[in-house]
């Protein structure tokens, strides 16, 4: 049967991917976590002992008039809209500062077609949730910061040659007037940032360099030997993790590598088997049938595994590029 062959091949290719990852890691063990990995992001941003680190990263990316002096960690798991409570969603990181402003940090490593719309949805939900507590609509602003490991396709890339941080909010079209702070979405495009450490002249450029490259660094460069950057290196240093935190980090990273390997393998198998079916029964029709059959079982297994690790339908949709409706249907059956 097709599924049994695909499953066997999936296991073989997944083991191959994981063995290569293990060998590479063994030969060059990292000293610091990769902040653009799921495990590294959670290890640093999710640790309440790193409040100062989180604030220093957020402040460098915020507009000059907005500075965070203290933060309160907020739950990342949120219920869906009142009329559809089954649609849960989960932020990567969420906090509130002393003024009441809410800050959401999302780590986006892979391309997602409707990424900006999802950010608007996330920020809007957080803003509206505050609004329900009052009657006069005088609620603090919501800032969503996206750490982008993938490029944004701007309409005119010539305008973005040396710009890597963008800000989107409600402004009057012609005068650029801002009546009040409501929802602000900020993207830090780390994928496009290609400056060397010595070329970084501003604090923002140095922070972007650090966020993108700390996972591959072996030493702390001289230009980062300040108290603020020292704390970031300290928070990211694997040797400083407690045994419990290191076990959790290793588990998260292994899950991430394994699931990526599984998904890459099943996509490859589905494509190959689809072509084989197509040659035998008519290329286009057979390919479509083979692809559909090959995806079904492995896709369901991966979705269930991701959900069991605490990922909501929206995060799974982002990672696997699968419609949320299909994910929710699979989870409901399980």
BAFI-3210 file (N, C-alpha, C; in Angstrom, 3 decimals, decimal comma, padded with zeros to 6 digits):
// residues 334
n [1|2|3|4|5|6|7|8|9|10|11|12|13|14|15|16|17|18|19|20|21|22|23|24|25|26|27|28|29|30|31|32|33|34|35|36|37|38|39|40|41|42|43|44|45|46|47|48|49|50|51|52|53|54|55|56|57|58|59|60|61|62|63|64|65|66|67|68|69|70|71|72|73|74|75|76|77|78|79|80|81|82|83|84|85|86|87|88|89|90|91|92|93|94|95|96|97|98|99|100|101|102|103|104|105|106|107|108|109|110|111|112|113|114|115|116|117|118|119|120|121|122|123|124|125|126|127|128|129|130|131|132|133|134|135|136|137|138|139|140|141|142|143|144|145|146|147|148|149|150|151|152|153|154|155|156|157|158|159|160|161|162|163|164|165|166|167|168|169|170|171|172|173|174|175|176|177|178|179|180|181|182|183|184|185|186|187|188|189|190|191|192|193|194|195|196|197|198|199|200|201|202|203|204|205|206|207|208|209|210|211|212|213|214|215|216|217|218|219|220|221|222|223|224|225|226|227|228|229|230|231|232|233|234|235|236|237|238|239|240|241|242|243|244|245|246|247|248|249|250|251|252|253|254|255|256|257|258|259|260|261|262|263|264|265|266|267|268|269|270|271|272|273|274|275|276|277|278|279|280|281|282|283|284|285|286|287|288|289|290|291|292|293|294|295|296|297|298|299|300|301|302|303|304|305|306|307|308|309|310|311|312|313|314|315|316|317|318|319|320|321|322|323|324|325|326|327|328|329|330|331|332|333|334]
n.u [000,838|000,327|000,563|001,892|004,391|005,196|005,315|007,373|009,512|009,479|010,306|012,927|014,148|013,758|015,283|017,765|018,028|017,997|020,258|022,324|022,026|022,665|025,342|026,500|026,031|027,486|030,084|030,428|029,462|027,072|027,594|025,821|022,260|020,150|018,287|016,322|015,243|012,676|013,033|015,212|014,185|012,045|013,490|014,887|013,133|010,955|011,742|011,375|013,409|014,873|013,889|015,060|016,639|014,743|013,400|015,436|015,825|013,282|013,060|015,002|013,855|011,522|009,616|011,147|009,840|008,673|009,373|010,188|010,105|009,592|008,222|005,390|004,816|002,560|-000,076|000,399|-001,337|-004,518|-008,078|-010,425|-012,572|-015,729|-017,938|-016,916|-015,407|-013,737|-011,659|-008,683|-005,781|-002,297|000,197|003,679|005,201|004,238|003,682|003,149|003,736|004,656|003,019|000,788|000,690|000,650|002,799|003,644|005,652|006,635|008,151|009,224|010,168|009,801|008,423|005,196|002,148|000,056|001,069|001,251|-001,450|-002,139|-000,676|-001,981|-004,449|-003,741|-002,779|-005,047|-006,887|-005,705|-005,846|-008,627|-009,389|-008,501|-010,200|-012,659|-012,696|-013,277|-015,348|-015,083|-013,376|-010,768|-007,976|-004,732|-002,044|-001,246|001,586|003,015|005,765|007,643|010,084|011,919|012,843|012,613|012,240|010,451|008,296|008,526|006,873|008,441|011,556|013,818|013,561|014,203|016,817|018,736|017,239|015,849|014,025|010,632|007,560|004,151|001,014|-002,019|-002,514|-003,250|-003,766|-002,630|-001,551|-000,099|-000,783|-001,034|-003,484|-003,806|-002,183|-002,745|-002,814|000,251|002,488|005,542|008,289|011,273|013,584|015,476|016,411|017,178|019,188|022,488|024,883|028,268|029,725|031,459|030,519|028,209|026,719|024,844|022,771|020,516|021,250|023,326|021,878|020,196|022,099|023,054|020,762|020,353|022,744|023,792|023,490|025,436|027,824|031,085|032,524|032,218|031,958|034,091|032,764|030,381|030,653|029,223|027,201|024,494|024,507|026,103|024,415|022,574|024,130|024,740|022,185|021,688|023,640|024,403|025,767|025,147|022,612|020,239|019,955|017,356|016,292|017,969|017,363|014,706|015,119|016,740|014,902|012,883|014,337|015,072|012,560|011,798|013,701|013,164|010,463|010,621|012,227|010,542|008,387|009,610|010,469|008,059|006,825|008,579|008,343|005,624|005,550|007,231|005,943|003,550|004,301|005,048|002,627|001,370|002,734|001,913|-000,882|-001,718|-000,409|-001,095|-003,523|-002,870|-000,691|-001,851|-003,571|-001,750|-000,213|-002,154|-002,865|-000,429|000,118|-001,806|-001,791|000,775|000,729|-001,397|-000,338|001,893|000,687|-000,838|001,235|002,610|000,595|000,336|002,612|002,021|001,481|-000,711|-003,490|-003,040|-000,279|000,662|-000,368|001,145|003,746|003,611|002,309|-000,411|-003,931|-005,851|-008,410|-008,305|-006,431|-007,786|-009,909|-008,590|-007,510|-009,869|-010,921|-009,041]
n.v [-001,199|002,317|004,128|002,622|002,184|004,844|005,575|003,948|004,888|007,506|007,250|006,308|008,478|010,517|009,620|009,769|012,540|013,409|012,082|013,295|015,900|015,453|014,631|016,956|018,772|017,572|017,859|020,574|022,010|024,361|027,467|029,383|029,956|029,820|032,486|032,619|030,170|027,922|026,652|028,118|030,734|030,445|029,661|031,946|034,273|033,273|032,950|034,282|035,412|036,752|039,268|041,826|041,481|040,949|043,415|045,145|044,311|044,776|047,585|048,689|048,327|049,749|052,828|056,060|057,551|055,752|053,786|050,933|050,261|048,440|045,150|042,963|039,607|038,028|035,596|033,355|031,710|032,001|032,310|031,799|033,921|035,013|033,822|031,565|029,520|027,383|028,017|028,425|030,466|031,250|033,256|033,944|035,372|037,529|040,550|043,127|046,565|049,059|051,238|050,148|049,444|046,907|044,335|042,270|039,681|038,079|035,340|034,702|032,449|031,237|031,499|032,874|033,173|034,939|036,480|039,189|039,848|038,013|039,014|041,475|040,476|039,173|041,358|042,986|041,420|041,359|044,072|044,537|042,854|044,197|046,350|045,415|045,616|048,159|051,131|053,392|053,230|054,012|052,712|051,203|051,162|048,536|046,805|044,931|043,003|041,659|039,309|038,670|035,960|035,539|037,042|040,100|040,854|043,700|046,330|048,131|047,462|049,006|051,124|050,049|049,366|049,934|049,790|048,098|047,799|048,142|050,000|049,857|051,413|053,174|055,936|059,196|059,456|061,434|063,600|062,254|062,255|061,241|060,389|059,037|056,527|053,214|050,427|049,036|047,729|046,206|045,256|043,464|042,873|040,399|038,531|039,911|041,443|042,012|043,003|043,182|042,735|044,850|046,805|047,751|050,553|051,798|051,416|049,958|048,561|046,994|045,419|044,022|042,564|040,948|039,487|037,967|036,514|035,411|032,722|031,343|032,278|032,119|033,552|036,540|039,407|042,348|044,775|044,372|044,438|045,567|046,318|045,815|044,194|042,195|040,939|039,823|037,921|036,344|035,374|033,803|031,890|028,557|026,995|028,179|027,418|025,944|022,502|021,552|023,475|023,141|020,550|020,902|022,727|021,223|019,224|020,704|021,623|019,200|018,210|020,167|019,844|017,185|017,249|019,007|017,489|015,290|016,514|017,600|015,239|013,828|015,514|015,317|012,601|012,422|013,992|012,546|010,037|010,869|011,637|009,146|007,756|009,379|008,875|006,309|006,346|008,567|011,654|014,232|013,699|011,380|012,268|014,201|012,539|010,799|012,594|013,562|011,245|010,518|012,609|012,532|010,711|011,181|013,947|014,333|013,055|014,638|017,116|016,504|015,865|018,325|019,870|018,573|019,435|021,927|023,829|026,001|025,947|028,096|028,576|026,113|026,132|028,205|027,127|024,794|025,604|025,069|025,142|026,584|025,572|022,929|021,892|022,207|020,458|017,975|017,806|017,768|015,276|013,620]
n.w [000,000|-000,517|001,714|003,668|002,470|002,239|004,921|005,912|004,400|005,287|007,972|007,553|006,190|008,026|010,216|009,016|008,618|011,288|012,315|010,864|011,852|014,518|014,303|013,220|015,294|017,309|016,455|016,494|018,922|019,976|021,719|022,508|022,537|019,652|018,880|017,001|016,827|017,898|020,392|021,466|021,557|023,393|025,655|026,381|026,222|027,600|030,221|033,321|034,749|032,933|032,430|032,179|029,938|027,934|027,968|027,108|024,471|023,352|023,722|022,024|019,574|019,593|018,936|019,502|021,509|023,184|025,885|027,751|031,176|033,124|033,225|033,124|032,948|030,718|030,153|027,417|026,106|024,732|024,768|022,097|020,030|021,449|020,199|019,118|020,727|020,388|018,776|019,591|020,296|020,304|021,596|020,917|022,785|025,432|027,180|029,691|030,280|032,817|032,245|031,221|028,583|026,097|024,972|022,363|021,236|018,385|016,867|013,681|011,494|009,065|005,744|005,431|003,921|004,663|006,721|007,689|007,990|009,941|012,087|012,454|013,269|015,684|017,240|017,263|018,647|021,186|021,817|021,790|023,855|026,106|025,947|026,747|029,436|030,201|029,809|028,320|026,192|026,512|026,329|026,812|024,349|021,948|021,097|018,581|017,922|015,403|014,945|012,296|010,496|007,898|004,660|003,972|001,377|000,075|-001,735|-003,201|-003,271|-003,435|-001,718|000,675|001,069|003,046|005,293|007,965|009,929|010,289|010,697|011,323|011,526|012,547|010,638|009,318|005,869|004,047|005,561|007,436|010,048|013,431|015,480|017,913|019,918|019,126|017,826|017,004|014,742|014,413|012,478|012,519|010,257|010,105|008,330|006,031|007,009|006,678|007,605|008,817|012,098|012,753|011,090|012,140|013,337|014,940|017,910|017,327|014,987|016,020|017,790|016,046|014,634|016,693|017,486|015,189|014,861|017,225|017,893|016,475|017,361|018,849|020,641|022,666|020,944|020,904|020,441|021,647|024,325|026,612|029,509|028,970|026,608|027,571|029,402|027,674|026,323|028,528|029,209|027,018|027,055|026,948|028,822|031,191|031,848|034,050|035,151|034,779|033,022|030,833|030,019|029,218|027,135|025,342|024,743|023,443|021,218|019,999|019,342|017,519|015,446|014,746|013,921|011,786|010,112|009,671|008,371|006,098|004,924|004,441|002,621|000,493|-000,118|-000,744|-003,034|-004,762|-004,899|-005,926|-008,486|-009,476|-009,450|-011,262|-013,656|-014,116|-014,298|-015,602|-015,741|-014,359|-012,970|-011,534|-010,047|-008,374|-006,901|-005,678|-004,157|-002,378|-000,963|000,129|001,868|003,853|006,257|007,495|007,753|009,563|011,829|012,440|012,971|015,253|017,026|017,228|018,392|020,825|022,037|022,864|020,937|019,243|016,841|015,035|015,175|014,273|011,714|010,671|010,750|009,174|006,934|006,399|006,085|008,725|009,215|008,317|010,115|012,576|012,110|011,972|014,577|016,041|015,377|016,507]
ca.u [000,000|001,093|000,841|002,901|005,675|005,542|005,662|008,704|010,483|009,491|011,150|014,313|014,659|013,778|016,454|018,935|018,095|018,352|021,635|023,183|021,941|023,406|026,765|026,921|026,032|028,554|031,357|030,513|028,416|026,883|027,770|024,656|021,046|019,713|017,050|015,314|014,690|011,583|013,582|016,030|013,308|011,326|014,435|015,295|011,987|010,011|012,320|011,094|014,681|015,467|013,063|015,891|017,069|013,579|013,146|016,479|015,560|012,072|013,281|015,790|013,014|010,367|009,814|011,955|009,044|008,123|010,402|009,697|010,942|009,329|007,196|004,675|004,577|001,154|-000,261|000,464|-002,510|-005,717|-009,290|-010,865|-013,706|-016,835|-018,853|-016,229|-014,407|-012,838|-010,527|-007,683|-004,584|-001,198|001,274|005,009|005,544|003,340|003,911|002,570|004,659|004,074|002,009|-000,366|000,846|000,876|003,821|003,653|006,818|006,448|009,324|008,751|011,357|009,460|007,483|003,768|001,515|-000,781|001,735|000,875|-002,839|-002,177|-000,190|-003,083|-005,444|-003,206|-002,746|-006,423|-007,501|-005,156|-006,382|-010,048|-009,514|-008,389|-011,350|-013,813|-012,638|-013,695|-016,534|-014,817|-012,431|-009,443|-007,134|-003,337|-001,744|-000,677|002,705|003,436|007,100|007,955|011,488|011,707|013,890|012,271|012,138|009,164|008,317|008,060|006,501|009,595|012,697|014,845|013,381|014,519|018,175|019,445|016,224|015,556|012,948|009,479|006,504|002,834|000,003|-003,099|-002,173|-003,988|-003,057|-001,849|-000,803|000,650|-001,159|-001,361|-004,371|-003,546|-001,572|-003,685|-002,118|001,494|003,152|006,938|009,007|012,735|013,883|016,800|016,837|017,837|020,276|023,716|026,066|029,219|029,678|032,179|029,769|027,024|027,056|023,806|022,341|019,550|021,988|024,034|020,896|019,784|023,209|023,113|019,600|020,506|023,978|024,320|023,488|026,624|029,024|031,932|033,003|031,470|032,780|034,435|031,774|029,204|031,072|028,560|026,392|023,253|024,779|026,629|023,283|021,970|024,995|024,568|020,881|021,710|024,746|023,873|026,436|024,551|021,272|020,075|019,742|015,959|016,103|018,703|016,580|013,562|015,631|017,134|013,676|012,252|015,148|014,954|011,222|011,786|014,465|012,479|009,250|011,038|012,677|009,373|007,580|010,370|010,490|006,757|006,569|009,385|007,746|004,352|005,830|007,783|004,904|002,566|004,814|004,998|001,222|001,027|003,265|001,181|-002,323|-002,035|000,475|-001,687|-004,506|-002,187|000,141|-002,731|-004,055|-000,633|000,115|-003,187|-002,778|000,826|000,116|-002,872|-001,433|001,912|000,282|-002,192|000,543|002,721|-000,184|-001,167|002,444|002,835|-000,439|000,645|003,727|001,540|001,280|-002,090|-003,735|-002,457|001,160|000,876|-000,648|002,307|004,932|003,423|001,626|-001,652|-005,076|-006,272|-009,620|-007,897|-005,778|-008,816|-010,669|-007,768|-007,442|-011,189|-011,070|-008,147]
ca.v [000,000|003,578|004,738|001,860|002,505|006,230|005,627|003,362|005,827|008,665|006,921|006,236|009,813|011,294|009,181|010,302|013,969|013,579|011,637|014,368|017,011|015,077|014,654|018,352|019,404|016,986|018,410|022,010|022,316|025,810|028,038|030,207|029,522|030,549|033,156|032,434|028,820|027,870|026,334|029,229|031,859|030,163|029,590|033,303|035,150|032,670|032,892|035,550|035,963|037,522|040,446|042,940|041,155|041,151|044,857|045,792|043,983|045,487|049,030|049,065|048,240|050,631|054,249|056,751|058,089|054,662|053,013|050,026|050,311|047,219|044,380|041,869|038,542|037,687|034,264|033,332|030,981|032,828|031,733|032,415|034,829|034,527|033,000|030,376|029,291|026,301|028,568|028,970|030,965|031,322|034,176|033,466|036,048|038,655|041,188|044,457|047,412|049,802|052,169|049,379|049,047|045,477|044,048|040,907|039,397|036,877|034,912|034,170|031,964|030,706|032,297|032,644|034,040|035,974|036,813|040,513|039,786|037,306|039,956|042,401|039,735|038,982|042,638|043,448|040,643|041,830|045,414|044,415|042,204|045,273|047,227|044,841|045,900|049,533|051,589|054,623|052,912|054,578|051,576|051,366|050,618|047,200|046,736|043,598|043,028|040,427|039,038|038,023|035,152|035,442|038,389|040,681|041,282|045,074|046,688|048,758|047,075|050,052|051,986|049,297|048,861|050,063|049,841|046,727|047,841|048,864|050,258|050,029|051,815|053,980|057,335|059,845|059,097|062,503|064,412|061,351|062,579|060,147|060,933|058,374|055,211|052,117|049,190|049,294|046,489|046,479|044,105|043,512|041,938|039,836|037,771|040,827|042,161|041,318|043,767|042,572|043,344|046,130|047,764|048,185|051,844|052,227|050,380|049,102|047,667|046,014|044,476|043,152|041,641|039,994|038,604|037,067|035,734|034,935|031,268|030,789|032,921|031,365|034,499|037,788|040,423|043,528|045,838|044,018|044,302|046,500|045,594|045,348|043,054|041,127|040,209|039,007|036,753|035,513|034,703|032,850|030,933|027,241|026,485|028,798|026,892|024,919|021,179|021,468|024,329|022,548|019,393|021,435|023,311|020,131|018,565|021,582|021,643|017,888|018,166|021,050|019,192|015,965|017,578|019,572|016,373|014,518|017,243|017,666|013,907|013,431|016,312|014,746|011,318|012,677|014,498|011,459|009,039|011,478|011,558|007,746|007,496|010,129|008,194|005,071|006,517|009,895|012,456|015,214|013,078|010,470|013,045|014,789|011,471|010,328|013,628|013,613|010,047|010,540|013,634|012,372|010,126|011,871|015,292|014,229|012,704|015,792|018,128|016,064|015,987|019,744|020,327|017,996|020,207|023,234|024,753|026,182|025,775|029,165|028,350|024,949|026,606|029,012|026,296|023,798|026,223|024,321|025,942|026,338|024,758|021,530|021,536|022,058|019,256|016,829|017,774|017,393|013,834|012,941]
ca.w [000,000|-000,613|003,024|004,387|001,854|002,592|006,342|006,079|003,834|006,176|009,126|007,117|005,885|009,267|010,979|008,329|008,934|012,698|012,512|010,362|012,794|015,721|013,983|013,079|016,616|018,105|015,996|016,767|019,885|020,136|023,056|022,797|021,854|018,472|019,264|015,963|016,940|018,858|021,702|021,955|021,863|024,631|026,768|026,780|026,447|028,535|031,570|034,009|035,216|031,833|032,162|031,719|028,577|027,077|027,873|026,301|023,068|022,955|023,692|020,849|018,381|019,742|018,608|020,518|022,612|023,981|026,556|028,782|032,373|033,873|032,531|033,780|031,967|030,532|029,560|025,957|025,610|024,786|024,203|020,864|020,132|022,265|019,412|018,626|021,760|020,017|018,038|020,494|019,639|021,264|021,266|021,282|024,045|025,679|028,474|029,867|031,034|033,932|031,752|030,776|027,190|025,903|023,981|021,863|020,402|017,584|016,113|012,401|010,786|007,747|004,964|005,620|002,926|005,274|007,984|008,182|008,434|011,223|013,103|012,707|014,042|017,036|017,942|017,424|019,723|022,455|022,050|022,104|025,166|027,099|025,793|027,430|030,868|030,453|029,087|027,578|025,112|026,790|026,688|026,382|023,013|021,794|020,159|018,166|017,329|014,695|014,643|011,008|009,892|006,478|004,087|003,614|-000,023|-000,054|-003,113|-003,838|-002,438|-003,478|-000,559|001,889|000,952|004,320|006,351|008,373|010,917|009,747|011,680|010,703|012,500|011,958|010,410|008,235|004,650|003,418|006,523|008,306|011,425|014,332|016,515|019,191|019,796|019,302|017,460|016,273|014,343|014,077|011,963|012,450|009,172|010,343|007,151|005,087|007,663|006,288|008,004|009,740|013,430|012,750|010,279|012,886|013,939|015,883|018,845|016,655|014,101|016,844|018,331|014,942|014,388|017,800|017,405|014,052|014,813|018,507|017,942|015,826|017,908|019,768|021,643|022,737|020,266|021,705|020,282|022,436|025,726|027,512|030,483|028,330|025,742|028,418|029,967|026,613|026,156|029,720|029,128|025,906|027,204|027,312|030,014|032,374|032,097|035,081|034,559|034,350|031,853|029,707|029,571|028,483|025,894|024,458|024,297|022,456|019,999|019,354|018,748|016,354|014,381|014,328|013,187|010,502|009,304|009,280|007,398|004,849|004,334|003,908|001,421|-000,572|-000,471|-001,408|-004,377|-005,567|-005,125|-006,803|-009,847|-009,889|-009,763|-012,460|-014,839|-014,342|-014,516|-016,125|-014,908|-013,464|-012,082|-010,617|-009,126|-007,368|-006,023|-004,872|-003,182|-001,342|-000,126|000,870|002,898|004,832|007,542|008,110|008,104|010,787|012,945|012,786|013,569|016,616|017,839|017,491|019,324|022,138|022,596|023,300|019,831|018,835|015,408|014,226|015,085|013,417|010,363|010,275|010,572|008,131|005,791|006,203|006,516|010,105|009,229|008,204|011,376|013,596|011,799|012,358|016,035|016,560|015,178|017,440]
c.u [000,875|001,504|001,905|004,279|006,130|005,987|007,052|009,773|010,601|010,416|012,623|014,901|014,723|014,989|017,726|019,139|018,572|019,786|022,612|023,195|022,757|024,896|027,284|027,013|027,176|029,894|031,508|029,364|028,286|027,115|026,540|023,450|020,817|018,354|015,963|014,821|013,599|012,102|014,388|015,197|012,604|012,260|014,814|014,082|011,026|010,498|012,148|012,364|015,377|014,644|013,880|016,370|015,933|013,315|014,184|016,270|014,353|012,342|014,056|014,931|011,802|010,664|010,469|011,135|008,532|009,272|009,787|010,645|010,722|008,214|006,610|004,378|003,093|001,040|-000,233|-000,712|-003,754|-006,904|-009,666|-012,012|-014,873|-017,721|-018,202|-015,079|-013,420|-011,601|-009,554|-006,535|-003,537|-000,133|002,608|005,433|004,657|003,616|003,223|003,556|003,912|002,981|000,732|-000,278|001,200|001,879|003,783|004,899|006,578|007,728|008,842|009,934|011,063|008,447|006,048|003,023|000,755|-000,232|001,284|-000,561|-002,965|-001,698|-001,278|-004,147|-004,989|-003,274|-004,151|-007,128|-007,011|-005,698|-007,848|-010,263|-009,379|-009,651|-012,561|-013,827|-013,132|-014,905|-016,255|-013,794|-011,050|-008,534|-005,716|-003,095|-001,205|000,411|002,999|004,764|007,374|009,443|011,513|012,951|013,627|012,027|010,693|009,268|007,700|007,777|007,667|010,816|013,804|014,751|013,838|015,947|018,931|018,468|015,794|014,467|011,822|008,392|005,197|001,808|-001,079|-002,662|-003,043|-003,142|-002,150|-000,989|000,109|000,346|-001,531|-002,201|-004,102|-002,872|-002,627|-002,958|-000,905|002,163|004,541|007,594|010,503|013,158|015,316|017,315|017,591|019,050|021,586|024,983|026,958|029,192|030,328|031,470|028,541|027,360|026,048|023,444|021,360|020,255|022,734|023,076|020,429|020,862|023,238|021,965|019,770|021,658|024,427|024,390|024,710|027,921|029,780|032,511|032,075|032,338|032,988|033,373|030,485|029,535|030,530|027,692|025,133|023,502|025,357|025,510|022,596|022,803|024,846|023,268|020,870|022,771|024,222|024,489|025,843|023,162|021,289|019,829|018,323|015,721|016,806|017,956|015,389|014,003|016,004|015,912|012,979|013,017|015,070|013,597|011,184|012,525|013,730|011,252|009,565|011,476|011,522|008,600|008,292|010,356|009,148|006,385|007,341|008,792|006,446|004,551|006,318|006,719|003,821|003,007|004,762|003,578|000,834|001,524|002,450|-000,258|-002,698|-001,369|-000,249|-002,655|-003,830|-001,336|-000,701|-003,206|-002,950|-000,239|-000,879|-003,079|-001,518|000,834|-000,755|-002,391|-000,315|001,533|-000,484|-001,312|001,370|001,886|-000,512|000,050|002,732|001,843|-000,168|001,789|003,317|001,324|-000,187|-002,240|-003,075|-000,952|001,482|000,654|000,533|003,490|004,805|002,759|000,392|-002,797|-005,501|-007,502|-009,282|-007,252|-006,813|-009,654|-009,894|-007,693|-008,768|-011,399|-010,224|-008,613]
c.v [001,252|004,092|003,974|002,119|003,901|006,316|005,080|004,312|007,071|008,412|006,922|007,620|010,682|010,928|009,724|011,777|014,186|013,163|012,680|015,558|016,709|015,154|016,076|019,024|018,878|017,594|019,880|022,416|023,824|026,246|028,817|029,692|030,391|031,168|033,051|030,989|028,848|027,609|027,474|030,424|031,640|030,159|030,972|034,165|034,574|032,583|034,247|036,190|036,809|038,756|041,603|042,726|041,418|042,642|045,552|045,518|044,766|046,977|049,489|049,108|049,164|052,043|054,974|057,241|057,005|053,830|052,191|050,073|049,099|046,471|043,305|040,826|038,208|036,297|034,338|032,578|031,835|032,067|032,492|033,370|034,184|033,562|031,723|030,033|028,189|026,804|029,238|029,559|031,212|032,283|033,526|034,068|037,271|039,220|042,545|045,297|048,224|050,770|051,456|048,922|047,567|045,277|042,556|040,749|038,063|036,585|034,195|033,756|031,540|031,609|031,891|033,660|035,198|036,396|038,160|040,504|039,041|038,213|040,962|041,721|039,566|040,278|043,160|042,716|041,113|043,208|045,336|043,777|043,230|046,132|046,722|045,166|047,307|049,908|052,797|054,442|053,528|053,458|051,800|050,733|049,192|047,266|045,270|043,720|041,671|040,331|038,127|037,287|034,892|036,847|038,798|041,179|042,676|045,399|047,304|048,502|048,114|050,987|051,323|048,761|048,898|050,239|048,420|046,653|048,695|048,969|050,562|050,358|052,627|055,440|057,891|059,763|060,200|063,278|063,578|061,594|061,308|060,712|060,321|057,035|054,141|050,789|049,541|047,950|046,831|045,187|044,374|042,448|041,419|039,078|038,656|041,503|041,410|042,067|042,947|043,339|044,730|047,200|048,310|049,445|052,301|051,071|049,423|048,104|046,609|044,972|043,514|042,120|040,545|038,993|037,566|036,086|035,108|033,414|030,622|031,390|031,993|032,240|035,707|038,892|041,664|044,614|045,545|043,876|045,448|045,688|045,015|044,120|041,884|040,290|039,342|037,748|035,800|034,714|033,624|031,769|029,593|026,699|027,055|028,283|025,913|023,577|021,046|022,271|023,736|021,337|019,861|022,003|022,217|019,407|019,388|021,575|020,312|017,738|018,984|020,411|017,968|016,277|018,204|018,455|015,538|015,228|017,335|016,315|013,542|014,253|015,737|013,432|011,524|013,151|013,373|010,426|009,589|011,417|010,122|007,358|008,179|009,443|006,954|005,318|007,864|010,914|013,370|014,577|012,173|011,212|013,643|013,739|010,972|011,323|013,643|012,433|010,065|011,526|013,276|011,900|010,901|013,278|015,274|013,958|013,899|016,870|017,765|016,198|017,444|020,271|019,800|018,718|021,631|024,237|024,800|026,027|026,841|028,985|027,166|025,337|027,383|028,125|025,374|024,342|025,413|025,171|025,567|025,449|023,279|021,052|021,299|020,811|018,005|016,694|017,346|015,884|013,056|013,060]
c.w [000,000|000,757|003,775|003,812|002,244|004,030|006,577|005,561|004,695|007,349|008,732|006,887|007,129|010,103|010,355|008,653|010,362|012,964|012,019|011,297|014,032|015,477|013,883|014,433|017,469|017,747|016,320|017,691|020,055|021,571|023,489|022,012|020,616|018,800|018,208|015,881|018,003|020,271|022,291|022,354|023,197|025,840|027,281|027,129|027,488|029,962|032,250|034,551|034,154|031,486|031,609|030,288|027,591|026,887|027,009|024,820|022,565|022,780|022,459|019,591|018,439|019,236|019,780|021,712|023,559|024,564|027,680|029,970|033,276|033,146|033,436|032,703|031,932|029,913|028,039|025,345|025,791|024,206|022,940|021,097|020,859|021,487|018,896|019,557|021,394|019,278|019,000|019,670|020,712|020,744|021,611|022,618|024,197|027,075|028,502|030,674|032,080|033,486|031,304|029,330|027,102|024,772|023,646|021,007|019,713|016,810|014,852|011,562|009,353|007,047|005,267|004,763|003,560|006,637|008,533|008,695|009,760|012,350|013,464|013,572|015,491|017,841|018,208|018,553|021,090|022,813|022,489|023,467|026,285|027,119|026,568|028,920|031,204|029,632|028,198|026,451|025,320|027,278|026,166|025,016|023,079|020,737|019,850|017,427|016,701|014,405|013,420|010,515|008,428|005,939|003,850|002,176|-000,143|-001,521|-003,869|-002,953|-002,454|-002,276|000,744|001,872|002,284|005,491|006,682|009,445|010,351|010,811|010,948|011,794|011,777|011,859|009,286|006,970|004,117|004,406|007,416|009,781|012,205|015,473|017,881|018,920|020,047|019,074|016,607|015,994|013,825|013,611|011,966|011,447|009,286|009,120|006,158|005,689|007,435|006,678|008,929|011,056|013,429|011,919|010,997|013,684|014,986|016,813|018,185|015,733|014,901|017,412|017,244|014,632|015,451|017,726|016,298|014,225|016,121|018,573|017,338|016,372|018,861|020,879|021,652|022,119|021,144|021,616|021,055|023,920|026,576|028,457|029,841|027,476|026,534|029,014|028,914|026,377|027,335|029,652|028,060|026,063|027,727|028,598|031,296|032,706|033,270|034,398|034,012|033,079|030,633|029,153|028,738|027,134|024,896|023,898|023,220|021,136|019,258|018,670|017,466|015,181|013,834|013,479|011,833|009,563|008,802|008,178|006,056|004,144|003,720|002,672|000,232|-001,062|-001,236|-002,836|-005,288|-005,898|-006,045|-008,256|-010,380|-010,277|-011,073|-013,723|-015,171|-014,780|-015,128|-015,221|-013,930|-012,473|-011,065|-009,611|-008,011|-006,381|-005,107|-003,798|-002,040|-000,400|000,725|002,008|004,100|006,198|008,228|008,554|009,423|011,997|013,398|013,472|015,005|017,533|018,194|018,524|020,729|022,825|022,951|022,192|019,440|017,331|014,543|014,078|014,179|011,957|009,812|009,925|009,368|006,873|005,385|006,748|007,933|010,173|009,149|009,495|012,470|013,368|012,235|013,873|016,647|016,460|016,166|018,883]
res [x|x|x|x|x|x|x|x|x|x|x|x|x|x|x|x|x|x|x|x|x|x|x|x|x|x|x|x|x|x|x|x|x|x|x|x|x|x|x|x|x|x|x|x|x|x|x|x|x|x|x|x|x|x|x|x|x|x|x|x|x|x|x|x|x|x|x|x|x|x|x|x|x|x|x|x|x|x|x|x|x|x|x|x|x|x|x|x|x|x|x|x|x|x|x|x|x|x|x|x|x|x|x|x|x|x|x|x|x|x|x|x|x|x|x|x|x|x|x|x|x|x|x|x|x|x|x|x|x|x|x|x|x|x|x|x|x|x|x|x|x|x|x|x|x|x|x|x|x|x|x|x|x|x|x|x|x|x|x|x|x|x|x|x|x|x|x|x|x|x|x|x|x|x|x|x|x|x|x|x|x|x|x|x|x|x|x|x|x|x|x|x|x|x|x|x|x|x|x|x|x|x|x|x|x|x|x|x|x|x|x|x|x|x|x|x|x|x|x|x|x|x|x|x|x|x|x|x|x|x|x|x|x|x|x|x|x|x|x|x|x|x|x|x|x|x|x|x|x|x|x|x|x|x|x|x|x|x|x|x|x|x|x|x|x|x|x|x|x|x|x|x|x|x|x|x|x|x|x|x|x|x|x|x|x|x|x|x|x|x|x|x|x|x|x|x|x|x|x|x|x|x|x|x|x|x|x|x|x|x|x|x|x|x|x|x|x|x|x|x|x|x|x|x|x|x|x|x|x|x|x|x|x|x]
***
